[in-house]
């Protein structure tokens, strides 16, 4: 990232200097300088490497290892997303999430976690879960939106299920889940 910051700073300075000079030069010279600056900026932008997470994903990630959780009498089969890559991809591009299946996101330490639904085709509900298994809050999330859905306090887990699953099973904030890794 430091290289990107230096390149951005250089391009920004070039952009500012060029357009300041172009504005004062006027006429055809100003337009030529502006065109040269535009080309330089475009080339510099193309030279920037994309972060690993910014590469365009177009299909669902392979199924992840499964853990069994329980919410009272209800058994949940949750794929475990416990790396940056698996958490980033989540349930994107999945076309079904049957029955009591879901995805458990596991973070290294408690923090206020936020999720969105870019490239996620299914309507989901997400439960934000504290270290002791207590559900902090549950949010419904619409497919293919970028609206943020956040925990109301720091959590280490988030569980995505088909939308309405928690309500249909009488599970609300304050209830506990067992079997968390």
N, C-alpha and C positions, 0 to 999 in steps of 0.2 A: 504493500500500500504506500510506503513512503515514495517510491518512484512515481506512482500515480499522482500524489500530491505535488511533487516537484514539477511534473509535466503539466498538470492543471494550472499551477501558478505561472509557469512560463507561457502557456497558451493564453491565459487571462491577461498577462502583461502585454503580450504581443497584440492581442485583440484590442485592448484599451489604447495602447500607443498608436496602432495603425489607424483606428477610427478617429482618434483625436487629430492625427496628422491629416487624415483624409478629409475631415470636416473643414480644416483650415486651408487645405490646398485648393479645394473646389475644382470645378471643371473636369476635364477628361483625366487629368492626373489623379484627382481624388477617387474617381471611379476605378481606375487601374489599381491603385493602392488597395481599395476596398476589395476588389476581386482577388488580388494576391493574398490578402489577409484571410478571406473566406476559404480559399483553397488550403492555405496553411493550417487553419483551424480544423478543417475537415480531415486533413491528413493526420494531424496530431490526435484527433479523436479516434480515428481508425487504429492508431498505434497502441491505444490503451488496451491492456489485456482485461478480459472479463473475469471477475471473481468466479471461483468454482461454482458458487450458488446461482450465478446469473446466466449460466448456459441454459438454452431453451430446452425444457423437458417436454416431450410430446406423448409420453405413454406412462402408464402406472408402473411404479417400482415393483419388483418381485415381492411376493409375500414374505413377511418378516417372521422371526421366531414368535411363538405364541405363549402367553402366560394365562393362567386361569385366575380370574378374580371372582369374588362373590359380593353381592349386594343383598344382604339378608338371604332369602331363599333362591335368589336369582344368580345363575352362573353366567359369567361373561368370558368369552374367548377373545382375548385382546392381543393383536400383533404389537410387538414392542419396538417403538422407534426411540432409540437411545443414543444416536449419533447425530451430529449436525446434518449430515446428508439424509438420513432416514427421517429425521424430524422435518427437514425442509420439504421433502417430497410428500410425506404423509399419505393421505388418501387421494391425492390428485389423480385425475383421469380414471379412477375406479368407477365402474358402472353398476356395482351392486355391493351391498353390505348386509348379508343375510342375518336374520334372527338376532341372536345374542352376540354377534361378532362386532368388534370395534378395534380401535387403535389407541394404545396407551403411549403417551409421550412422556419420557423420563428425562429430567434435567439433572445436571450435576449438583445444583444447590437451589434452594428456594429463591424465587424472584417473581415479579409480576409478569406473568407470561401472557402474550397476546397472539391471537391467531386470526387469519383471514381465509378466504375461500377461493383464491385465484386458481383457476384450472381444476377446481373440485366440482364434479358433476352432480353429486348427491347432496340433498339437504341433510345437515347434521345437527346434532346437539352436542355440546362439549361441557364436561364437568371439570372444573378446576379443583384439584385435590391436594390437601396439605400432607405433610410427611406422615402424620398419624392415620391417614386414610379418610379424614373428614372432608366431605364435599363443601367447598367454600361457596361456589356459585355455579349455576348451570345457565348456558346461553344457547339459543337456537341460532343457527347460521344458514343463510340462504346461499344456494350454489352460485358459483362464478361471480362472487362479489369481493370487494377489497375492504369492506367495512371491518374495523378492528373489533375483536371480541376478547376482552381481557379479564384476568383474575382480579377479584376485588382486594386481594392481599397476596403476598408472596406465597407461591406454591412450587412444589417439585414435580407434580404430575398433572397431566391433562388427559382425559379420556373422551374420545370422539365415538359416538354411536349414531345410528340412524335417527333422524329428527323425530322427537316425540318419545323415544325409547324410555328415557328417565321418567317422564310423566306417566306413560302407560304402565310402568312398573312401580309407581308410587315412591319414586326415589327423588328426594329434594335436597337442597342445601342443609347441612347439619347431619345428614346420614353418613355412615361409614362404609368404606369398601375394604374388604380383606384380601390378602394375597399380593399386595403391591411388592414389586422387587426391591 
